[in-house]
């Protein structure tokens, strides 16, 4: 398996630190608003990468941080006249809800900055003791000049760097590139006690503290949007490696921008659609297919026309599933025929794996799936009597690739008629709401949903990674 490593600027064979295990950290949202569809691209592509690693047999420990204290959150709290904590809680809930709707698997960990203040303070103290940080009247800065190799991720040279986007301008700093580790408290802002007085952590130090606490001093994979390469990820390296003396991350992965008319989609530019808005018009499977048809690292233009085209492609997969289900439920499925030998399932699987092994080449992987759909339809057209084993293999292939890896198919929601599709959609909706309730530790609601579904003949089975259901007859 090859991964393009931003640090080395080349594809490298993936060799995990511990055999059979992968530690993966993804920069999550700053929770001050609904996330936009550009953010969703990063979250979905990270999800596909995680799913494929699990498909390959790796045990993945997946962490996505939630930045729940930040200037933007404080600004929003002032605008809405509510506490910053309430703003964060509101949009954390919205993020988890919309992530579930996008078929994004739950992270193993969602560390929050405010729950790791002691870890952050400890890391800053260590950097200060080692001479990498300095305190100016309660504001603590990282001294970039002390870290050899600063700029190695972004390819930037310190003597050529100038203050730019997201680099704080502060006359107290020794160098314009020095960045905040601890910010002195301002009147009316949330703050915590520290050796430097009341204050709050800087953005960059949060990710270093949380990732190293939960995944170790060296991570297998660290991923995020391309806009995070500099300064955020560059600063994470400087902080973490100065602290541990070890390589911070073995494989850095970055996702390309989602553009509108070739301009990056962003809230600051105002040219964005929230994921929730897009989900009101297009299914999660269609959105995921739209993203999967472009390599994760490349730019992608967003438009409703392109999403509509992706939807038509997704329909082809669904139509095949419905066709197979109808044959399986009819008397046309025989016990034996030579149809099984006419489709080389192993060849399609090998092509899918080959594509994904090459730096998660989802465009090629989706092409394999559509080739498979075309071939399966051809065989069905040419064979009036197909054995059940062959038909079941079609579903097995689509389940393991289109559903389990790419998330562009949901077999549970594909019914034989509109009534059953609606019924299954409603069951899936209740399962998502129950999952959300469990994340929020609302176990009373979670149990109530499970029990009420059971009364009407829908039995839920919680598996390690997801919840499945089966319909049973009831006495009613």
C-alpha positions as CSV (number, residue, x, y, z in Angstrom):
1,X,0.0,0.0,0.0
2,X,1.4,3.4,-1.1
3,X,0.6,6.7,0.6
4,X,1.6,10.1,-0.7
5,X,3.4,11.7,2.3
6,X,3.3,15.5,2.3
7,X,6.5,15.6,4.4
8,X,8.6,13.7,1.9
9,X,6.6,14.8,-1.2
10,X,6.5,11.3,-2.6
11,X,4.5,8.1,-2.4
12,X,5.8,5.7,0.3
13,X,5.0,2.2,1.3
14,X,2.8,2.2,4.3
15,X,4.5,0.5,7.2
16,X,2.6,1.0,10.5
17,X,4.5,1.5,13.8
18,X,2.8,-1.6,15.3
19,X,2.0,-4.5,13.0
20,X,-1.7,-4.7,12.2
21,X,-2.5,-1.5,14.0
22,X,-2.9,2.1,12.8
23,X,-3.1,5.3,14.8
24,X,-4.9,8.1,12.8
25,X,-5.5,11.6,13.9
26,X,-7.7,14.0,11.8
27,X,-8.1,17.7,12.5
28,X,-11.8,18.2,13.3
29,X,-14.0,21.2,13.3
30,X,-13.9,24.4,15.3
31,X,-17.4,24.2,16.7
32,X,-18.9,27.7,16.2
33,X,-21.2,27.0,13.3
34,X,-22.6,24.3,11.0
35,X,-19.7,22.8,9.0
36,X,-19.8,23.5,5.2
37,X,-19.6,21.0,2.4
38,X,-16.0,21.8,1.9
39,X,-15.2,20.7,5.4
40,X,-17.3,17.6,4.7
41,X,-15.0,16.6,1.9
42,X,-12.1,16.3,4.3
43,X,-14.2,14.4,6.9
44,X,-15.6,12.0,4.3
45,X,-12.3,11.3,2.6
46,X,-10.7,10.6,6.0
47,X,-13.6,8.3,6.7
48,X,-13.0,6.4,3.4
49,X,-9.3,6.0,4.2
50,X,-10.1,4.7,7.6
51,X,-12.7,2.3,6.2
52,X,-10.2,0.9,3.7
53,X,-7.5,0.4,6.3
54,X,-10.1,-1.6,8.2
55,X,-11.0,-3.5,5.0
56,X,-7.3,-4.5,4.8
57,X,-7.5,-5.9,8.2
58,X,-5.9,-3.1,10.3
59,X,-7.2,-2.2,13.7
60,X,-7.5,1.5,13.4
61,X,-7.5,3.9,16.4
62,X,-9.2,6.9,14.9
63,X,-9.2,10.3,16.7
64,X,-10.8,13.6,15.6
65,X,-10.4,16.6,17.8
66,X,-13.1,19.1,18.5
67,X,-11.8,22.7,19.0
68,X,-14.3,23.9,21.6
69,X,-12.4,27.1,22.7
70,X,-11.3,29.6,20.0
71,X,-11.7,33.3,19.0
72,X,-14.5,32.4,16.7
73,X,-16.4,30.6,19.4
74,X,-16.0,33.6,21.7
75,X,-17.2,35.9,19.0
76,X,-20.2,33.8,18.4
77,X,-21.0,33.7,22.1
78,X,-20.9,37.5,22.2
79,X,-23.2,37.7,19.2
80,X,-25.7,35.3,20.6
81,X,-25.3,36.4,24.2
82,X,-24.7,32.9,25.5
83,X,-21.7,31.3,27.1
84,X,-18.9,30.0,24.9
85,X,-19.4,26.5,26.3
86,X,-23.1,26.6,25.2
87,X,-22.0,27.6,21.7
88,X,-19.6,24.7,21.5
89,X,-22.1,22.2,22.8
90,X,-24.7,23.3,20.3
91,X,-22.4,22.9,17.3
92,X,-20.8,19.7,18.6
93,X,-24.2,18.2,18.6
94,X,-24.9,19.5,15.1
95,X,-21.6,18.2,13.9
96,X,-22.2,14.7,15.2
97,X,-25.7,14.7,13.8
98,X,-24.7,15.8,10.3
99,X,-21.7,13.4,10.3
100,X,-24.0,10.5,11.0
101,X,-26.2,11.6,8.1
102,X,-23.2,11.6,5.8
103,X,-22.4,7.9,6.7
104,X,-19.3,9.0,8.5
105,X,-18.3,6.4,11.0
106,X,-18.0,7.5,14.6
107,X,-14.4,8.3,15.7
108,X,-13.0,6.2,18.5
109,X,-12.2,9.4,20.2
110,X,-13.5,13.0,20.0
111,X,-11.1,14.8,22.3
112,X,-12.1,18.3,23.3
113,X,-9.6,21.1,24.0
114,X,-11.3,22.2,27.2
115,X,-11.1,18.7,28.6
116,X,-7.3,18.7,28.1
117,X,-6.2,22.0,29.7
118,X,-3.9,20.2,32.2
119,X,-2.3,18.2,29.4
120,X,-1.8,21.4,27.4
121,X,-0.3,23.3,30.3
122,X,2.1,20.4,31.0
123,X,3.3,20.4,27.4
124,X,3.8,24.2,27.4
125,X,5.7,24.0,30.7
126,X,8.0,21.4,29.2
127,X,8.6,23.5,26.1
128,X,9.4,26.5,28.3
129,X,11.9,24.5,30.4
130,X,13.6,23.3,27.3
131,X,14.0,26.8,25.9
132,X,11.5,26.6,23.1
133,X,8.9,28.9,24.7
134,X,9.0,32.3,26.4
135,X,6.6,34.2,28.6
136,X,5.8,37.9,28.0
137,X,3.4,39.1,30.7
138,X,1.2,36.1,30.7
139,X,1.4,35.4,27.0
140,X,3.5,32.4,26.1
141,X,5.0,32.1,22.6
142,X,6.9,29.3,20.8
143,X,10.3,30.5,19.6
144,X,10.5,29.2,16.0
145,X,14.2,30.1,15.8
146,X,15.0,27.4,18.3
147,X,13.5,24.6,16.3
148,X,15.8,23.2,13.6
149,X,13.9,22.2,10.5
150,X,10.9,24.5,10.9
151,X,9.3,24.6,7.5
152,X,10.1,21.0,6.5
153,X,6.4,20.1,6.0
154,X,5.4,23.1,4.0
155,X,8.7,23.6,2.2
156,X,8.9,27.1,3.4
157,X,12.1,28.7,4.7
158,X,12.0,30.8,7.8
159,X,14.1,33.6,6.3
160,X,11.6,33.9,3.5
161,X,8.4,33.7,5.5
162,X,6.4,36.8,6.2
163,X,3.4,37.3,8.4
164,X,0.4,36.0,6.5
165,X,-2.9,34.2,6.9
166,X,-3.5,32.9,10.4
167,X,-0.1,34.2,11.7
168,X,-0.8,36.4,14.6
169,X,0.6,40.0,14.5
170,X,1.9,40.8,18.0
171,X,4.6,43.3,18.9
172,X,5.4,41.3,22.0
173,X,6.8,38.4,20.0
174,X,10.5,38.1,19.3
175,X,9.8,37.1,15.7
176,X,6.7,37.5,13.6
177,X,6.6,33.7,13.0
178,X,6.5,32.9,16.7
179,X,3.1,31.7,17.7
180,X,0.9,31.6,20.8
181,X,0.9,28.6,23.1
182,X,-1.0,30.4,25.9
183,X,-3.1,33.5,25.6
184,X,-3.5,35.9,28.6
185,X,-7.1,36.2,29.7
186,X,-9.2,39.1,28.5
187,X,-12.1,40.5,30.4
188,X,-15.3,38.5,29.8
189,X,-13.5,35.6,28.0
190,X,-13.3,32.0,29.3
191,X,-10.0,31.3,31.1
192,X,-8.2,28.8,33.2
193,X,-5.5,29.1,35.9
194,X,-1.9,28.4,34.8
195,X,1.7,29.1,35.9
196,X,1.6,32.2,33.7
197,X,-1.7,33.5,35.0
198,X,-5.3,33.1,33.8
199,X,-5.6,32.4,30.1
200,X,-6.5,29.9,27.5
201,X,-4.5,27.7,25.1
202,X,-3.5,28.6,21.5
203,X,-5.0,26.6,18.7
204,X,-1.9,24.7,17.6
205,X,-0.8,23.4,21.0
206,X,-4.3,21.8,21.5
207,X,-3.8,19.3,18.7
208,X,-0.3,18.4,19.8
209,X,-1.3,17.7,23.4
210,X,-4.4,15.7,22.5
211,X,-2.9,13.6,19.7
212,X,0.1,12.6,21.8
213,X,-1.9,11.9,24.8
214,X,-4.3,9.5,23.1
215,X,-2.2,8.1,20.2
216,X,1.4,8.3,21.4
217,X,4.4,10.6,20.7
218,X,4.6,9.2,17.1
219,X,1.5,8.8,15.0
220,X,1.1,6.6,11.9
221,X,-1.2,9.0,10.0
222,X,-2.1,12.7,10.6
223,X,-4.6,14.1,8.1
224,X,-6.4,17.4,7.4
225,X,-7.2,20.0,4.8
226,X,-4.5,21.4,2.6
227,X,-5.0,24.8,4.2
228,X,-3.7,23.3,7.5
229,X,-0.2,22.5,6.2
230,X,1.0,25.9,7.2
231,X,1.0,27.1,9.8
232,X,-1.1,24.7,11.9
233,X,0.6,21.3,11.0
234,X,4.0,22.9,10.7
235,X,3.6,24.3,14.2
236,X,2.3,20.9,15.5
237,X,5.6,19.4,14.3
238,X,7.7,22.0,16.0
239,X,5.9,21.7,19.3
240,X,5.6,17.9,19.4
241,X,9.1,17.1,18.2
242,X,10.7,19.7,20.5
243,X,8.9,18.0,23.4
244,X,9.5,14.4,22.6
245,X,12.7,14.4,20.6
246,X,11.0,12.0,18.2
247,X,9.4,12.1,14.8
248,X,5.9,13.3,15.3
249,X,4.1,11.8,12.3
250,X,5.2,9.1,9.8
251,X,2.6,9.9,7.1
252,X,1.1,13.3,6.6
253,X,-2.0,13.4,4.4
254,X,-3.8,16.5,3.1
255,X,-7.1,16.9,1.3
256,X,-7.6,19.2,-1.6
257,X,-9.9,22.2,-1.6
258,X,-13.6,22.2,-2.7
259,X,-14.0,25.1,-5.0
260,X,-16.8,27.2,-6.3
261,X,-15.9,28.6,-9.7
262,X,-12.3,27.7,-9.1
263,X,-12.2,29.6,-5.8
264,X,-11.7,27.9,-2.5
265,X,-15.0,27.4,-0.6
266,X,-14.8,29.1,2.8
267,X,-16.8,30.8,5.4
268,X,-14.6,33.9,5.3
269,X,-15.3,34.4,1.6
270,X,-19.0,33.6,2.1
271,X,-19.1,31.3,-0.9
272,X,-20.2,28.1,0.9
273,X,-23.1,25.7,1.5
274,X,-23.5,23.9,4.7
275,X,-23.4,20.1,4.7
276,X,-26.9,20.2,6.1
277,X,-28.2,22.3,3.2
278,X,-26.7,19.9,0.6
279,X,-28.1,16.9,2.5
280,X,-31.6,18.3,2.1
281,X,-31.3,17.9,-1.7
282,X,-28.9,15.0,-2.1
283,X,-28.4,11.7,-0.4
284,X,-25.3,10.9,1.7
285,X,-24.4,8.2,-0.9
286,X,-24.6,10.7,-3.7
287,X,-22.4,13.3,-1.9
288,X,-19.8,10.6,-1.1
289,X,-19.7,9.4,-4.7
290,X,-19.3,12.9,-5.9
291,X,-16.2,13.3,-3.6
292,X,-14.9,9.8,-4.3
293,X,-14.8,10.4,-8.1
294,X,-11.9,12.9,-7.6
295,X,-8.6,12.0,-5.8
296,X,-8.6,13.2,-2.2
297,X,-5.5,15.4,-2.8
298,X,-6.8,17.2,-5.9
299,X,-9.0,20.3,-6.1
300,X,-12.7,19.7,-6.9
301,X,-15.3,22.1,-8.2
302,X,-18.7,22.0,-6.5
303,X,-21.9,22.4,-8.4
304,X,-25.5,21.0,-8.2
305,X,-25.1,19.8,-11.8
306,X,-22.1,17.7,-10.8
307,X,-23.9,16.3,-7.8
308,X,-26.9,15.5,-9.9
309,X,-24.7,13.6,-12.3
310,X,-23.2,11.7,-9.3
311,X,-26.7,10.9,-8.2
312,X,-27.5,9.3,-11.6
313,X,-24.4,7.2,-11.2
314,X,-25.4,6.1,-7.7
315,X,-28.8,5.1,-9.1
316,X,-27.1,2.6,-11.4
317,X,-25.7,0.8,-8.4
318,X,-29.0,0.9,-6.5
319,X,-30.9,-0.3,-9.6
320,X,-28.7,-3.4,-9.8
321,X,-29.2,-4.1,-6.1
322,X,-33.0,-3.8,-6.6
323,X,-32.8,-6.1,-9.7
324,X,-30.9,-8.7,-7.8
325,X,-33.2,-8.6,-4.8
326,X,-36.2,-9.0,-7.0
327,X,-34.7,-12.1,-8.7
328,X,-33.8,-13.6,-5.3
329,X,-37.3,-13.2,-4.1
330,X,-38.8,-14.6,-7.3
331,X,-38.9,-18.1,-8.6
332,X,-36.5,-17.2,-11.3
333,X,-33.4,-17.9,-9.2
334,X,-32.4,-21.4,-9.9
335,X,-30.2,-23.7,-7.9
336,X,-27.4,-24.2,-10.5
337,X,-26.2,-22.7,-13.7
338,X,-22.9,-21.8,-15.2
339,X,-23.6,-18.1,-14.7
340,X,-21.3,-18.0,-11.6
341,X,-18.3,-18.7,-13.8
342,X,-19.1,-15.9,-16.2
343,X,-18.2,-13.1,-13.8
344,X,-14.7,-13.0,-12.4
345,X,-15.5,-11.6,-9.0
346,X,-11.9,-12.0,-7.9
347,X,-10.6,-9.9,-10.8
348,X,-12.9,-7.1,-9.9
349,X,-11.9,-7.3,-6.2
350,X,-8.2,-7.3,-7.1
351,X,-8.7,-4.2,-9.4
352,X,-10.6,-2.4,-6.6
353,X,-7.8,-3.3,-4.1
354,X,-5.1,-2.3,-6.5
355,X,-6.7,1.1,-7.0
356,X,-7.1,1.8,-3.3
357,X,-3.6,0.5,-2.5
358,X,-2.3,3.2,-4.8
359,X,-2.7,6.2,-2.5
360,X,-6.4,5.6,-2.0
361,X,-7.3,6.1,-5.7
362,X,-11.0,6.4,-5.3
363,X,-11.7,7.6,-8.8
364,X,-10.3,4.3,-10.2
365,X,-12.0,2.3,-7.4
366,X,-15.4,3.8,-8.3
367,X,-14.7,3.1,-12.0
368,X,-14.1,-0.6,-11.1
369,X,-17.5,-0.7,-9.3
370,X,-19.3,0.8,-12.3
371,X,-17.5,-1.7,-14.6
372,X,-18.8,-4.4,-12.3
373,X,-22.3,-3.1,-12.4
374,X,-22.2,-3.1,-16.2
375,X,-20.9,-6.6,-16.3
376,X,-23.4,-8.0,-13.8
377,X,-26.3,-6.4,-15.7
378,X,-25.0,-8.0,-18.9
379,X,-24.9,-11.4,-17.4
380,X,-28.4,-11.1,-15.9
381,X,-29.7,-9.9,-19.3
382,X,-28.2,-12.9,-21.1
383,X,-29.2,-15.6,-18.5
384,X,-32.9,-16.2,-17.8
385,X,-32.1,-18.5,-14.9
386,X,-29.4,-17.5,-12.5
387,X,-28.4,-19.4,-9.4
388,X,-28.8,-17.8,-6.0
389,X,-25.1,-18.1,-5.3
390,X,-24.2,-15.9,-8.2
391,X,-26.8,-13.3,-7.3
392,X,-25.6,-13.3,-3.6
393,X,-22.0,-12.8,-4.8
394,X,-23.1,-9.6,-6.5
395,X,-24.5,-8.2,-3.3
396,X,-21.5,-9.4,-1.3
397,X,-19.1,-7.6,-3.7
398,X,-21.1,-4.4,-3.6
399,X,-21.5,-4.7,0.2
400,X,-17.7,-5.0,0.8
401,X,-16.6,-2.3,-1.6
402,X,-19.4,0.3,-2.4
403,X,-21.0,0.1,1.0
404,X,-18.3,-0.8,3.6
405,X,-15.3,1.1,2.1
406,X,-16.7,4.0,0.0
407,X,-20.0,4.4,1.7
408,X,-21.8,5.1,-1.6
409,X,-24.4,2.4,-1.1
410,X,-26.7,1.5,1.8
411,X,-28.1,-1.9,1.2
412,X,-30.5,-1.6,4.1
413,X,-32.2,1.3,2.5
414,X,-32.7,-0.4,-0.9
415,X,-36.2,-1.9,-1.0
416,X,-38.1,-3.8,-3.7
417,X,-40.8,-1.1,-3.8
418,X,-41.3,2.5,-2.7
419,X,-43.1,1.5,0.5
420,X,-40.4,-0.7,1.7
421,X,-37.7,1.9,0.8
422,X,-39.5,4.5,2.9
423,X,-39.9,2.0,5.7
424,X,-36.2,1.2,5.6
425,X,-35.3,4.9,5.4
426,X,-37.3,5.6,8.5
427,X,-35.7,2.7,10.4
428,X,-32.3,4.0,9.4
429,X,-33.3,7.5,10.6
430,X,-34.2,6.1,14.0
431,X,-30.9,4.2,14.2
432,X,-29.0,7.4,13.5
433,X,-31.0,9.3,16.1
434,X,-30.3,6.4,18.6
435,X,-26.6,6.6,17.8
436,X,-26.6,10.3,18.3
437,X,-28.3,9.8,21.7
438,X,-25.7,7.3,22.7
439,X,-22.9,9.7,21.8
440,X,-24.6,12.3,23.9
441,X,-25.0,9.7,26.7
442,X,-28.7,10.0,26.6
443,X,-29.1,6.3,27.3
444,X,-32.8,6.6,28.3
445,X,-33.7,7.8,24.8
446,X,-31.4,5.3,23.2
447,X,-33.0,2.4,25.0
448,X,-36.5,3.8,24.3
449,X,-35.9,3.8,20.6
450,X,-34.5,0.2,20.7
451,X,-37.5,-1.0,22.7
452,X,-40.2,0.7,20.7
453,X,-38.7,-0.6,17.4
454,X,-38.6,-4.1,18.9
455,X,-42.4,-3.9,19.7
456,X,-43.1,-3.4,16.0
457,X,-40.9,-6.2,14.9
458,X,-37.6,-4.4,14.2
459,X,-34.7,-5.9,16.3
460,X,-31.5,-3.9,16.5
461,X,-28.1,-5.6,16.8
462,X,-25.2,-3.4,17.9
463,X,-22.0,-4.5,16.3
464,X,-18.5,-3.0,16.9
465,X,-18.6,-0.5,14.1
466,X,-22.3,-0.1,13.3
467,X,-25.9,-1.1,14.2
468,X,-27.8,-3.4,11.9
469,X,-31.4,-4.5,12.1
470,X,-33.6,-7.4,11.2
471,X,-37.4,-7.6,10.9
472,X,-39.2,-10.3,12.8
473,X,-42.9,-11.3,13.1
474,X,-44.7,-10.0,16.1
475,X,-47.8,-11.3,17.9
476,X,-49.7,-8.1,17.1
